Amino acid sequence: MSEQRLKELMSALIAELQDTDGVDPDTLELARKLDVDIEELTDPDVESDSASMLDDAIALESRFAASHPVAEKTIRELINSLSKIGI
């Protein structure tokens, strides 16, 4: 998966969370942090912490499992993509 696709997935995920009632602020903040991490990952001039990024993605997946199945699917795709690129 391309870096552009990772960015698209995160943009779609954050937009969905912002438009969904009942999303707690901590979850939205974690998604925004993951978005920043992915931006840093795709910037060759910035050293990123890939372990932290994967941990954040897995934490989001856990939060989405029960109450946001579409978001869970998106974050699962993102985790799989990160794994494929060696994160």
Order of alpha helices (4+ residues) and beta strands (2+ residues): alpha-alpha-alpha-alpha
